[in-house]
Amino acid sequence: MLVLLILHLVAALVAPLLVRWWGPRACYPLALVPAAAFGWALARTPAVRDGGAVVETYPWVPQLRLELAFRLTTLSWLMTLLVGGVGALVLVYCARYFSAGAVGLARFAAVLVAFAGAMLGLVLSDSLLLLYVCWELTTIFSYLLIGHSAERRASRWAAAQALMVTTFGGLAMLVGFLMLGRHADGYRWSDLAAADLPHGGYLVTAVLLVLAGALSKSAVLPFNSWLPVAMAAPTPVSAYLHAAAMVKAGVYLLGLLAPVLAAVGPWRPVVVTAGLLTMLAGGWAALRQTDLKLLLAYGTVSQLGLLTVVLGAGTAQAALAGTAMLFAHALFKAALFLVVGAIDHAAGTRDLRELSGLRRRAPLLATVGVLAAASMAGVPPLVGFVAKEAVLAAFTDHPLVLAGLVVGTVLTVAYSARFVWGGFADRPSVAPTEPDPVPAAMLGPPALLAVAGLVVGLLAGPLGGLLRPYAELFGPVDEGLALWHGPTVALGLSALALAGGAVLFALRGPLAPVLERVRAPVTGARGYEWLTQRFDRLAIEVTSVTQRGSLPQYLGTILLVLVAVPGGAMLAARPWRQGIDLWDTPLQPVVGLVIVVAASLAIGARRRLTAMLLVGITGYSVAMLFVLHGAPDLALTQFLVESSTIAVFVLVLRRLPEKFSARPLRRSRWVRRSIGVAVGVVFAGLCLLAAGARTAPPISLDFPDLAVAQGYGRNVVNVTLVDIRAWDTMGEISVLVAAATGVASLIFERSRTGPRPRRPRRRPEHPAPRRGPQRPVWLRGGPTLRKHRRSIVFEVVTRLLFHTIVLFSLFLLFAGHNAPGGGFSGGLVASLALVVRYLAGGRYELAEAAPVAAGTVLGTGLAVSVGTGLVALLAGRSVLESVKVDIWLPGVGDLHVVTSIFFDVGVYLIVVGLALDILGSLGAEVDRHIEAAGKNERGLVVDPEGRRR
């Protein structure tokens, strides 16, 4: 199963390249990927036919009981067939649906294949946590697919609405999963089934949260508004996501958890009530639609309500009927959406008021549409009839629910007839439609699905035998699936529904005013819009009160809360009762006194530069404390970080006033001093409390031995970062890259991955003088600076030391595994070299020193670090685990290479890329703004590019 998911991932990555080569025809080879999932599931039919299961488990973090657990049972086998089979047919359909050169086709193909992989992972997951991850991936990919036509406002709005609604439900569902897993002592479905779950309010709350996620995903009331709006997506997306895959995720979850949770108090009332109301409301709304695609959308909402009732009922007969309806609905509804896409492609419209005579001009397409619509209406001998009759038979003992299902079925028959009549019938008042020929690639997939509905209907008995193991989880099955059960109540109700639907369709003219009047007072789309507007308004009001634009106020509020809440808790613990050693060496109080004095002077400083330098002294003094404690790595890092911070402050201070404020600050200074002292006392107390609260030996005691035995290095700090706790480092550098990207995007007015600035050249009419000896150019960017900003001594020193500093940074990088240093320290040293080069020669000199975009360096560093983690898998190790490679080189001898050094290289590149980002944003970009606002020394206006005008 994991191989199938990896196959989908690889296909999604190469899809843009294939589309670039072959255009829409690239969808043909991409269709082989979901087809492989379909074939794999088909080959596993004997394993699940008698109630067996195919299980795969891959340990991930055993200490936390996290694993990649997959399980193929009857229900997931059925969903895998649908996800793979319909997905393959939809991709074949896309090969002719999209024209050559269609905008965004490469992205569309990649996202569609990725969605198929996420949906496959969802239905195969045995772990609720893994299911949730795949659940959210389908949400993200569906957002991208619905918003494919980003230039259209309707597409953007529909995508955002689908994302908001389903994400809200997904987060609620996650909380429910955590509550269930906490008491089941595991997150696998098998653990949940075997657990003795608690009763009462706790379990009720967990069930309601899970139901919120399931109902929102399947567009069941009150979350049904997003699905009709999502019809702004391309038709293949509607056929796959909104008929066969994504919207089935919610009802699949209901079916998966019903054997365990159906007996819990709120489950059946919520599921049955919401499902019946959705079925009736969706069916009634479908009768009003004139767009064939919207008609099917509201019909899908109605059918999802039916599936919610049946799969959530929690009885054996309903479970059997529900899985049959799940299968039937995917076949006929996907076929109908593809038929609508073919009609739109051939006739140029989906409006049934503009279509006439397609049954004669496109007879094959009409035959496919009629066959699929008949299955949706429940006409024998199609599979829709078999499933619908089984549904009615499952609820003969529940007359109220049965009455609602019959009325909903009548509406289904009526809008099925409306679809056939609107799409293919002759209307004298409308000019005959002259369609273009329908390509075989667009006719074949819906025809195959429609014919499959007929064949499976004739083979109802074998289908029931395959689905029976799932139904038997609820108890014995009294009656299986069959095309003919004799004269039963369900058969009579099916006939009544067909007749009632035909009458309702025949009276469509007189009933038109009634259809217009009888509707919800507030539509789902309007309700969603009202709700989002209220949230926006609330956000504005809250922001206007709390966000006053004063950074000292924000920081003071945070620190006061810190003093009040953790400080109050600390007073109850009284950590000062423990013995305290004030210092280990007499030098420590001296350094501490320097810190106190520098911090006190910084508070009273009026000039920003003075305050910055005093704060820097406190940082360097902390580094001295690290030296006194025998921590050279920490001291080196602290020194470098403090130096880099000072450089950043220098860049920022250019755009700030020289002094803090002209207002009297005597009183506020004492307030800030008081807050600072209180925070210092609280932090010191918290440190004492944390140190005295330990009851077990720290795990760091084992780090020195692990560093040598598993990390192959003697520098414990560096080995911890790149091996023992490499996942922490991976998370930190990922956040660092994301933060750098976000901050730079706020400062740059254009792409930061574009060409670096070039030195301005002299114009031909002003050639350089040739008389006399030429002054040596120490830095090529120096002449671009104004005279008062240049320092020849600084340029000479920079020219002499720059390469030495860079070499020293590389030494720290490669020596850090066994000596003080590492990728982070080395990257900081290289960053300081770039800072010196920029300060000496300006932004053009920075471009000479590093002629590469910051985004490229950041991306390369992250890719190197991630790739190093994956290389460990090839050696049979865990992700990010160090591997030692022994190499013998002629003239050198044995060379031992540890793979974690490449992880450190990635960290080095990320730190350098971050420095380039800072220098490019706070430095070069600010330079452009300054130059654009003023004039150079010759009185010429300089534009942001440095060109003289």
ZAMARGU-4260 file (C-alpha; in steps of 0.2 Angstrom, whole numbers, plus 5000, padded with zeros to 4 digits):
<rodrens>
0) 5000/5000/5000 | 5014/5012/5004 | 5021/5008/4987 | 5005/5014/4979 | 5005/5030/4988
5) 5024/5033/4983 | 5019/5030/4965 | 5005/5043/4966 | 5018/5055/4974 | 5031/5052/4960
10) 5017/5054/4947 | 5012/5070/4954 | 5030/5077/4954 | 5033/5072/4936 | 5016/5077/4929
15) 5021/5095/4925 | 5035/5088/4915 | 5025/5076/4905 | 5012/5089/4902 | 5025/5101/4895
20) 5031/5087/4883 | 5015/5080/4878 | 5001/5092/4882 | 4984/5085/4887 | 4989/5068/4881
25) 5000/5066/4896 | 4984/5062/4906 | 4985/5045/4897 | 5001/5038/4906 | 4996/5047/4922
30) 4979/5037/4922 | 4990/5021/4924 | 4994/5027/4942 | 4976/5026/4949 | 4973/5011/4937
35) 4987/5002/4946 | 4977/5005/4963 | 4962/4998/4955 | 4971/4983/4949 | 4979/4980/4965
40) 4963/4981/4975 | 4955/4969/4962 | 4969/4957/4964 | 4966/4957/4983 | 4947/4953/4982
45) 4950/4934/4988 | 4959/4941/5003 | 4944/4952/5009 | 4930/4941/5002 | 4927/4931/5017
50) 4930/4945/5030 | 4949/4945/5029 | 4961/4960/5029 | 4977/4965/5021 | 4988/4974/5034
55) 5004/4984/5032 | 5013/4993/5046 | 5028/5003/5045 | 5035/5010/5062 | 5039/5028/5062
60) 5041/5035/5080 | 5039/5019/5091 | 5042/5028/5107 | 5026/5038/5103 | 5017/5024/5095
65) 5017/5033/5079 | 5017/5022/5064 | 5011/5021/5046 | 4997/5008/5048 | 4987/5003/5033
70) 4972/4990/5032 | 4962/4984/5018 | 4945/4977/5023 | 4928/4976/5013 | 4924/4994/5015
75) 4941/5001/5011 | 4942/4988/4997 | 4926/4995/4989 | 4932/5013/4991 | 4949/5009/4983
80) 4941/5002/4968 | 4931/5018/4966 | 4945/5030/4970 | 4957/5021/4957 | 4944/5016/4944
85) 4935/5032/4943 | 4951/5042/4944 | 4959/5033/4930 | 4944/5036/4919 | 4943/5054/4923
90) 4961/5056/4918 | 4958/5048/4902 | 4943/5060/4900 | 4954/5075/4904 | 4965/5071/4889
95) 4952/5077/4877 | 4942/5089/4889 | 4957/5101/4890 | 4964/5109/4874 | 4982/5110/4870
100) 4990/5125/4879 | 4976/5126/4892 | 4982/5138/4906 | 4987/5128/4922 | 4985/5111/4914
105) 5002/5105/4921 | 4997/5111/4939 | 4980/5103/4937 | 4986/5086/4932 | 4999/5086/4946
110) 4986/5091/4959 | 4973/5078/4953 | 4985/5064/4954 | 4991/5070/4971 | 4973/5071/4976
115) 4970/5053/4971 | 4985/5047/4981 | 4978/5057/4997 | 4961/5049/4995 | 4969/5032/4993
120) 4979/5035/5009 | 4963/5040/5018 | 4953/5025/5014 | 4968/5013/5017 | 4973/5021/5034
125) 4971/5010/5049 | 4977/5024/5061 | 4965/5039/5064 | 4980/5051/5064 | 4986/5045/5047
130) 4968/5046/5041 | 4967/5064/5047 | 4983/5069/5038 | 4976/5062/5022 | 4959/5070/5026
135) 4967/5087/5026 | 4978/5084/5011 | 4962/5080/5001 | 4955/5097/5008 | 4970/5106/5002
140) 4971/5098/4985 | 4952/5100/4982 | 4954/5119/4986 | 4967/5119/4972 | 4956/5110/4960
145) 4941/5119/4963 | 4950/5136/4961 | 4959/5130/4945 | 4952/5145/4935 | 4960/5157/4947
150) 4956/5172/4936 | 4937/5170/4939 | 4931/5177/4955 | 4918/5163/4957 | 4931/5150/4957
155) 4941/5158/4970 | 4926/5161/4981 | 4920/5143/4979 | 4938/5136/4983 | 4939/5147/4998
160) 4922/5142/5004 | 4925/5123/5002 | 4942/5125/5011 | 4934/5135/5026 | 4920/5123/5029
165) 4929/5107/5027 | 4944/5113/5037 | 4933/5118/5051 | 4925/5101/5051 | 4942/5093/5050
170) 4949/5102/5065 | 4933/5097/5075 | 4936/5079/5070 | 4954/5079/5075 | 4949/5084/5093
175) 4936/5070/5093 | 4950/5058/5087 | 4962/5063/5100 | 4948/5061/5114 | 4944/5043/5107
180) 4962/5038/5105 | 4966/5044/5123 | 4954/5032/5131 | 4956/5018/5118 | 4975/5019/5122
185) 4978/5019/5103 | 4973/5027/5087 | 4971/5012/5076 | 4954/5007/5071 | 4957/4990/5078
190) 4961/4997/5095 | 4946/5008/5095 | 4935/4993/5091 | 4942/4983/5105 | 4942/4997/5118
195) 4930/4999/5132 | 4926/5017/5128 | 4919/5028/5142 | 4901/5033/5143 | 4893/5050/5147
200) 4897/5067/5142 | 4915/5064/5137 | 4911/5051/5123 | 4896/5061/5118 | 4907/5076/5115
205) 4920/5066/5105 | 4906/5058/5094 | 4898/5075/5090 | 4915/5082/5085 | 4919/5067/5074
210) 4901/5069/5066 | 4905/5087/5063 | 4920/5082/5052 | 4911/5069/5043 | 4895/5079/5039
215) 4905/5094/5033 | 4916/5084/5021 | 4900/5076/5014 | 4890/5092/5012 | 4877/5087/5024
220) 4866/5100/5033 | 4871/5112/5040 | 4887/5111/5029 | 4879/5108/5012 | 4882/5125/5005
225) 4899/5123/4998 | 4896/5108/4986 | 4884/5117/4974 | 4896/5132/4974 | 4911/5121/4970
230) 4903/5117/4953 | 4914/5132/4947 | 4927/5119/4946 | 4931/5110/4929 | 4919/5096/4926
235) 4932/5082/4928 | 4934/5088/4945 | 4916/5087/4949 | 4915/5070/4942 | 4929/5064/4953
240) 4929/5074/4969 | 4911/5078/4971 | 4904/5061/4965 | 4916/5047/4968 | 4929/5052/4980
245) 4931/5067/4991 | 4912/5069/4996 | 4912/5050/4999 | 4926/5053/5013 | 4913/5058/5026
250) 4901/5044/5023 | 4916/5032/5022 | 4921/5038/5040 | 4903/5036/5046 | 4903/5018/5039
255) 4920/5015/5046 | 4916/5020/5064 | 4898/5015/5064 | 4902/4997/5071 | 4909/5005/5086
260) 4900/5022/5089 | 4883/5019/5081 | 4876/5014/5099 | 4882/5030/5107 | 4867/5042/5111
265) 4868/5056/5099 | 4875/5046/5084 | 4859/5039/5076 | 4848/5055/5080 | 4860/5067/5072
270) 4865/5056/5057 | 4847/5051/5053 | 4839/5068/5055 | 4853/5078/5046 | 4853/5064/5032
275) 4834/5065/5029 | 4834/5084/5029 | 4848/5085/5017 | 4840/5072/5005 | 4824/5081/5004
280) 4831/5099/5003 | 4844/5094/4990 | 4831/5085/4979 | 4819/5099/4980 | 4832/5112/4975
285) 4838/5101/4960 | 4820/5102/4953 | 4823/5121/4951 | 4840/5121/4942 | 4842/5125/4924
290) 4860/5122/4923 | 4863/5103/4921 | 4879/5103/4932 | 4870/5112/4946 | 4855/5100/4944
295) 4868/5086/4947 | 4876/5095/4961 | 4860/5097/4971 | 4856/5079/4967 | 4873/5074/4974
300) 4869/5083/4990 | 4852/5074/4991 | 4861/5057/4988 | 4874/5061/5001 | 4860/5063/5013
305) 4853/5046/5009 | 4870/5038/5011 | 4872/5047/5028 | 4856/5039/5034 | 4860/5022/5028
310) 4878/5020/5032 | 4876/5028/5049 | 4861/5018/5054 | 4871/5005/5062 | 4861/4989/5057
315) 4867/4974/5046 | 4854/4977/5033 | 4857/4995/5032 | 4876/4993/5031 | 4874/4981/5016
320) 4862/4993/5007 | 4873/5007/5011 | 4889/5000/5003 | 4878/4995/4988 | 4872/5013/4986
325) 4889/5019/4989 | 4895/5009/4974 | 4880/5013/4963 | 4881/5032/4967 | 4899/5033/4961
330) 4895/5024/4945 | 4880/5034/4939 | 4884/5051/4946 | 4902/5051/4939 | 4895/5046/4923
335) 4882/5059/4923 | 4895/5073/4927 | 4906/5067/4913 | 4891/5067/4901 | 4887/5085/4906
340) 4905/5089/4902 | 4904/5081/4885 | 4887/5091/4882 | 4896/5107/4887 | 4911/5103/4876
345) 4901/5099/4861 | 4886/5111/4862 | 4895/5126/4871 | 4881/5127/4885 | 4874/5117/4900
350) 4858/5127/4901 | 4844/5115/4898 | 4833/5130/4891 | 4845/5131/4876 | 4847/5113/4872
355) 4836/5104/4860 | 4837/5088/4850 | 4853/5081/4856 | 4846/5063/4857 | 4846/5063/4838
360) 4862/5072/4835 | 4872/5063/4848 | 4863/5047/4850 | 4878/5038/4859 | 4880/5052/4872
365) 4861/5052/4875 | 4861/5033/4877 | 4875/5034/4890 | 4866/5049/4899 | 4849/5040/4899
370) 4857/5024/4906 | 4866/5033/4920 | 4850/5043/4924 | 4840/5028/4925 | 4851/5020/4937
375) 4850/5036/4948 | 4831/5035/4947 | 4831/5017/4952 | 4825/5009/4936 | 4828/4990/4935
380) 4838/4980/4931 | 4852/4994/4935 | 4862/4993/4950 | 4854/5009/4957 | 4838/4999/4958
385) 4846/4985/4967 | 4853/4997/4980 | 4838/5008/4982 | 4827/4993/4985 | 4839/4986/4998
390) 4839/5003/5007 | 4820/5003/5008 | 4820/4985/5014 | 4832/4990/5028 | 4820/5003/5035
395) 4803/4994/5034 | 4803/4993/5053 | 4806/5012/5055 | 4790/5020/5046 | 4795/5038/5049
400) 4812/5036/5042 | 4805/5025/5028 | 4792/5039/5023 | 4806/5051/5022 | 4817/5040/5011
405) 4802/5037/4999 | 4798/5055/4997 | 4817/5058/4994 | 4817/5044/4981 | 4802/5052/4972
410) 4812/5068/4971 | 4826/5058/4964 | 4816/5051/4950 | 4809/5068/4946 | 4826/5077/4944
415) 4833/5062/4935 | 4819/5064/4922 | 4822/5082/4922 | 4840/5079/4918 | 4836/5067/4903
420) 4822/5079/4897 | 4833/5095/4898 | 4849/5087/4891 | 4842/5077/4876 | 4824/5080/4872
425) 4816/5090/4858 | 4808/5107/4862 | 4799/5115/4848 | 4802/5132/4856 | 4821/5130/4855
430) 4832/5130/4840 | 4840/5112/4837 | 4857/5111/4845 | 4871/5108/4832 | 4884/5099/4843
435) 4902/5095/4838 | 4907/5077/4837 | 4911/5070/4855 | 4928/5062/4855 | 4930/5044/4860
440) 4941/5048/4875 | 4926/5059/4882 | 4913/5046/4877 | 4922/5031/4883 | 4924/5034/4902
445) 4905/5038/4905 | 4899/5024/4894 | 4910/5012/4903 | 4903/5018/4920 | 4885/5017/4914
450) 4887/5000/4907 | 4896/4994/4923 | 4880/5000/4932 | 4870/4988/4921 | 4881/4973/4922
455) 4883/4975/4941 | 4864/4976/4943 | 4862/4960/4934 | 4876/4952/4945 | 4868/4959/4961
460) 4870/4942/4970 | 4889/4941/4969 | 4890/4960/4973 | 4881/4956/4989 | 4892/4942/4993
465) 4907/4953/4992 | 4900/4967/5003 | 4892/4955/5016 | 4908/4954/5027 | 4906/4973/5031
470) 4888/4971/5035 | 4891/4956/5047 | 4901/4968/5058 | 4884/4974/5064 | 4876/4956/5066
475) 4869/4943/5055 | 4862/4948/5038 | 4844/4942/5035 | 4843/4945/5016 | 4857/4948/5003
480) 4857/4959/4987 | 4846/4952/4973 | 4838/4959/4957 | 4822/4950/4962 | 4816/4946/4979
485) 4798/4943/4974 | 4783/4954/4978 | 4789/4963/4994 | 4785/4980/5002 | 4802/4987/4996
490) 4797/4983/4978 | 4780/4991/4980 | 4788/5006/4987 | 4801/5007/4973 | 4787/5006/4960
495) 4777/5020/4970 | 4793/5031/4970 | 4795/5029/4951 | 4777/5033/4948 | 4777/5047/4960
500) 4793/5054/4952 | 4785/5053/4935 | 4769/5062/4940 | 4780/5076/4948 | 4790/5078/4933
505) 4774/5078/4922 | 4767/5092/4933 | 4783/5103/4931 | 4774/5117/4923 | 4760/5120/4936
510) 4772/5116/4950 | 4785/5129/4944 | 4778/5143/4955 | 4777/5132/4970 | 4795/5127/4967
515) 4800/5145/4967 | 4791/5150/4983 | 4795/5135/4993 | 4813/5137/4998 | 4823/5140/5013
520) 4822/5158/5019 | 4841/5159/5020 | 4851/5149/5007 | 4867/5140/5012 | 4878/5152/5002
525) 4870/5167/5009 | 4872/5160/5027 | 4890/5157/5024 | 4893/5174/5017 | 4884/5182/5032
530) 4894/5172/5044 | 4911/5176/5036 | 4906/5194/5036 | 4902/5194/5054 | 4918/5186/5058
535) 4927/5199/5048 | 4918/5212/5057 | 4922/5205/5074 | 4941/5203/5069 | 4941/5221/5064
540) 4933/5227/5081 | 4944/5216/5091 | 4960/5222/5082 | 4955/5240/5084 | 4954/5238/5103
545) 4969/5227/5105 | 4981/5232/5091 | 4985/5250/5095 | 5001/5251/5085 | 5013/5252/5100
550) 5026/5238/5101 | 5031/5243/5119 | 5013/5241/5124 | 5012/5224/5116 | 5028/5218/5124
555) 5023/5225/5141 | 5006/5216/5140 | 5015/5199/5136 | 5028/5201/5150 | 5015/5206/5163
560) 5005/5191/5159 | 5020/5181/5161 | 5024/5188/5178 | 5006/5186/5184 | 5002/5168/5178
565) 5018/5158/5179 | 5024/5169/5193 | 5009/5167/5203 | 5010/5148/5201 | 5029/5149/5206
570) 5025/5157/5222 | 5015/5142/5227 | 5030/5131/5223 | 5042/5141/5233 | 5058/5136/5224
575) 5069/5146/5235 | 5068/5133/5249 | 5081/5123/5239 | 5099/5126/5242 | 5107/5138/5229
580) 5125/5139/5224 | 5127/5158/5219 | 5143/5155/5208 | 5156/5142/5203 | 5170/5154/5200
585) 5173/5172/5206 | 5172/5177/5187 | 5154/5173/5186 | 5148/5187/5197 | 5159/5199/5188
590) 5151/5195/5172 | 5134/5195/5180 | 5137/5213/5186 | 5142/5218/5169 | 5126/5211/5162
595) 5116/5220/5175 | 5125/5237/5172 | 5123/5236/5153 | 5105/5232/5154 | 5101/5246/5166
600) 5110/5258/5156 | 5101/5252/5140 | 5084/5256/5148 | 5090/5274/5151 | 5098/5277/5134
605) 5090/5290/5124 | 5099/5286/5107 | 5094/5270/5098 | 5112/5266/5093 | 5118/5267/5111
610) 5104/5256/5118 | 5108/5243/5104 | 5127/5242/5109 | 5123/5241/5127 | 5111/5226/5123
615) 5125/5218/5113 | 5136/5219/5128 | 5123/5209/5138 | 5123/5196/5124 | 5142/5195/5124
620) 5143/5193/5143 | 5131/5179/5142 | 5143/5171/5130 | 5156/5173/5143 | 5146/5164/5155
625) 5145/5149/5143 | 5164/5150/5142 | 5165/5149/5161 | 5154/5134/5161 | 5164/5125/5148
630) 5152/5126/5134 | 5163/5132/5119 | 5150/5128/5106 | 5136/5138/5115 | 5148/5152/5118
635) 5154/5152/5099 | 5136/5152/5093 | 5131/5166/5106 | 5145/5177/5100 | 5140/5175/5082
640) 5122/5177/5084 | 5125/5193/5094 | 5136/5200/5081 | 5123/5196/5067 | 5110/5204/5078
645) 5120/5220/5079 | 5122/5220/5060 | 5103/5218/5058 | 5100/5232/5070 | 5112/5243/5061
650) 5103/5240/5045 | 5086/5244/5053 | 5092/5260/5062 | 5095/5268/5046 | 5076/5270/5044
655) 5073/5275/5062 | 5075/5292/5071 | 5092/5294/5080 | 5083/5296/5097 | 5069/5286/5104
660) 5056/5299/5108 | 5055/5318/5112 | 5042/5315/5125 | 5046/5315/5144 | 5050/5296/5148
665) 5055/5297/5166 | 5040/5289/5173 | 5039/5276/5159 | 5057/5272/5161 | 5054/5267/5179
670) 5038/5256/5173 | 5049/5247/5161 | 5063/5244/5174 | 5050/5237/5186 | 5043/5226/5173
675) 5061/5220/5168 | 5066/5216/5186 | 5049/5207/5189 | 5052/5196/5173 | 5070/5193/5178
680) 5065/5187/5195 | 5051/5176/5188 | 5062/5168/5175 | 5076/5165/5188 | 5063/5157/5199
685) 5056/5146/5185 | 5073/5140/5181 | 5076/5135/5199 | 5059/5127/5199 | 5062/5117/5183
690) 5079/5111/5189 | 5072/5105/5206 | 5057/5097/5198 | 5066/5083/5189 | 5063/5066/5196
695) 5071/5055/5183 | 5089/5055/5176 | 5090/5067/5161 | 5091/5058/5144 | 5106/5069/5139
700) 5117/5059/5150 | 5117/5046/5137 | 5121/5058/5123 | 5140/5057/5124 | 5140/5038/5121
705) 5126/5040/5108 | 5136/5053/5099 | 5151/5042/5096 | 5142/5025/5094 | 5128/5031/5082
710) 5132/5049/5077 | 5151/5045/5074 | 5156/5061/5081 | 5164/5068/5097 | 5155/5085/5097
715) 5140/5081/5107 | 5131/5097/5104 | 5133/5096/5085 | 5129/5077/5084 | 5113/5081/5094
720) 5108/5094/5082 | 5111/5083/5066 | 5107/5066/5072 | 5100/5063/5089 | 5087/5077/5088
725) 5088/5079/5069 | 5069/5080/5068 | 5069/5095/5079 | 5082/5103/5069 | 5073/5099/5053
730) 5057/5107/5060 | 5067/5123/5065 | 5075/5126/5048 | 5059/5123/5039 | 5051/5136/5050
735) 5066/5147/5047 | 5064/5146/5028 | 5045/5149/5029 | 5048/5164/5041 | 5062/5171/5029
740) 5050/5169/5014 | 5036/5178/5023 | 5046/5192/5030 | 5055/5195/5013 | 5038/5195/5004
745) 5033/5210/5015 | 5048/5220/5011 | 5052/5216/4993 | 5041/5225/4980 | 5046/5212/4967
750) 5052/5194/4966 | 5068/5191/4977 | 5072/5176/4965 | 5076/5187/4951 | 5092/5194/4945
755) 5104/5202/4957 | 5108/5220/4955 | 5122/5224/4944 | 5135/5238/4945 | 5130/5254/4936
760) 5142/5256/4921 | 5148/5273/4914 | 5140/5279/4899 | 5150/5280/4883 | 5149/5299/4883
765) 5158/5299/4900 | 5173/5287/4897 | 5185/5284/4912 | 5200/5296/4911 | 5215/5287/4905
770) 5229/5300/4910 | 5240/5296/4924 | 5241/5280/4935 | 5225/5271/4939 | 5220/5270/4957
775) 5217/5251/4962 | 5199/5246/4964 | 5199/5236/4980 | 5180/5232/4979 | 5171/5233/4962
780) 5155/5240/4971 | 5164/5253/4980 | 5164/5267/4967 | 5145/5265/4967 | 5144/5273/4984
785) 5143/5291/4988 | 5160/5299/4993 | 5155/5302/5012 | 5150/5283/5013 | 5167/5276/5007
790) 5182/5271/5017 | 5197/5265/5007 | 5204/5257/5023 | 5188/5247/5026 | 5188/5242/5008
795) 5206/5236/5009 | 5203/5226/5025 | 5187/5218/5018 | 5197/5213/5002 | 5210/5205/5013
800) 5199/5196/5025 | 5184/5191/5016 | 5190/5175/5009 | 5199/5170/5025 | 5183/5172/5034
805) 5174/5162/5022 | 5187/5148/5023 | 5186/5149/5042 | 5167/5146/5040 | 5170/5131/5030
810) 5182/5125/5043 | 5169/5126/5056 | 5157/5117/5045 | 5167/5102/5042 | 5176/5102/5059
815) 5160/5104/5069 | 5157/5085/5070 | 5171/5082/5082 | 5176/5100/5087 | 5167/5116/5091
820) 5158/5122/5076 | 5145/5115/5064 | 5134/5121/5050 | 5125/5134/5060 | 5141/5142/5067
825) 5149/5141/5050 | 5134/5149/5042 | 5134/5163/5054 | 5153/5166/5051 | 5150/5166/5032
830) 5135/5178/5035 | 5146/5190/5044 | 5158/5190/5030 | 5144/5195/5018 | 5138/5208/5030
835) 5156/5216/5030 | 5156/5215/5011 | 5140/5224/5010 | 5144/5237/5023 | 5161/5241/5013
840) 5154/5241/4996 | 5135/5242/4996 | 5122/5232/4988 | 5131/5230/4971 | 5146/5223/4981
845) 5135/5211/4989 | 5129/5205/4972 | 5147/5203/4967 | 5151/5193/4983 | 5135/5182/4981
850) 5128/5182/4963 | 5114/5170/4968 | 5096/5173/4974 | 5093/5171/4993 | 5077/5160/4989
855) 5088/5148/4979 | 5101/5146/4993 | 5087/5143/5006 | 5078/5131/4995 | 5094/5122/4991
860) 5099/5120/5009 | 5082/5114/5014 | 5082/5101/4999 | 5100/5095/5004 | 5094/5093/5023
865) 5078/5083/5018 | 5088/5073/5005 | 5101/5068/5018 | 5087/5061/5029 | 5080/5051/5014
870) 5097/5044/5010 | 5097/5035/5027 | 5082/5024/5021 | 5092/5017/5007 | 5105/5011/5019
875) 5091/5002/5029 | 5092/5016/5043 | 5079/5027/5050 | 5075/5044/5043 | 5089/5057/5047
880) 5100/5043/5055 | 5118/5045/5052 | 5127/5032/5041 | 5146/5031/5040 | 5154/5027/5023
885) 5172/5021/5023 | 5181/5026/5007 | 5199/5022/5002 | 5207/5036/4991 | 5224/5033/4983
890) 5237/5045/4991 | 5225/5049/5005 | 5221/5032/5013 | 5205/5028/5023 | 5192/5042/5023
895) 5177/5041/5034 | 5162/5051/5028 | 5146/5053/5039 | 5130/5057/5030 | 5125/5069/5044
900) 5139/5081/5037 | 5128/5084/5022 | 5113/5088/5034 | 5125/5101/5041 | 5129/5108/5024
905) 5110/5111/5022 | 5109/5120/5038 | 5125/5131/5033 | 5116/5135/5016 | 5100/5140/5025
910) 5109/5152/5037 | 5118/5160/5022 | 5102/5161/5013 | 5094/5170/5028 | 5108/5182/5028
915) 5106/5186/5010 | 5088/5188/5013 | 5091/5200/5027 | 5104/5210/5018 | 5093/5210/5002
920) 5078/5216/5011 | 5084/5227/5026 | 5099/5232/5016 | 5098/5233/4997 | 5080/5236/4996
925) 5080/5250/5009 | 5095/5257/4999 | 5084/5257/4984 | 5070/5267/4993 | 5083/5279/5000
930) 5090/5282/4983 | 5073/5284/4975 | 5068/5297/4988 | 5084/5308/4986 | 5098/5313/4974
935) 5115/5308/4972 | 5130/5319/4975 | 5129/5326/4957 | 5111/5331/4959 | 5105/5317/4948
940) 5089/5308/4953 | 5093/5289/4956 | 5079/5277/4953 | 5077/5261/4963 | 5088/5251/4951
945) 5102/5263/4953 | 5101/5270/4936 | 5104/5289/4934 | 5091/5298/4925
</rodrens>
